[in-house]
Amino acid sequence: YEKGKHCKLLQKLFKKYSPYKSFISKLGKPVWLTEIGWNTEKYSQSQQAIKIMEMSNTKIEIGLNGLFLYCLMDDSTGTEPPWGIYEKNGTAKEVVGYLKNN
């Protein structure tokens, strides 16, 4: 993963909603973004890692207090796409190494 790329969609979203962010920050309340993720049926593990790290860097840039992934581990029943950062057998996906080191 190389730093420098940013999640343009999130930046556009907060630019559009900057009055809300400004209002919330004046109240002194934390702003969290929840349930983000990229499933590894649609994206490779490398793409998932890049997107999560970009989102993490963007979170810092725009001043969010928290960023939460949609799912820690893939669904063991196989009824949901693999959104987790761990496979259903507990094996870490690529992004876990990046998150541990950053």
Rosetta blueprint (number, residue, H / E / L):
1 Y L
2 E L
3 K L
4 G L
5 K L
6 H L
7 C L
8 K H
9 L H
10 L H
11 Q H
12 K H
13 L H
14 F H
15 K H
16 K H
17 Y L
18 S H
19 P H
20 Y H
21 K H
22 S H
23 F H
24 I H
25 S H
26 K H
27 L H
28 G L
29 K L
30 P L
31 V L
32 W E
33 L E
34 T E
35 E E
36 I E
37 G L
38 W L
39 N L
40 T L
41 E L
42 K L
43 Y L
44 S L
45 Q H
46 S H
47 Q H
48 Q H
49 A H
50 I H
51 K H
52 I H
53 M H
54 E H
55 M H
56 S H
57 N H
58 T H
59 K H
60 I H
61 E H
62 I H
63 G L
64 L L
65 N L
66 G E
67 L E
68 F E
69 L E
70 Y L
71 C L
72 L L
73 M E
74 D L
75 D L
76 S L
77 T L
78 G L
79 T L
80 E L
81 P L
82 P L
83 W L
84 G L
85 I L
86 Y E
87 E L
88 K L
89 N L
90 G L
91 T L
92 A E
93 K L
94 E H
95 V H
96 V H
97 G H
98 Y H
99 L H
100 K H
101 N H
102 N L
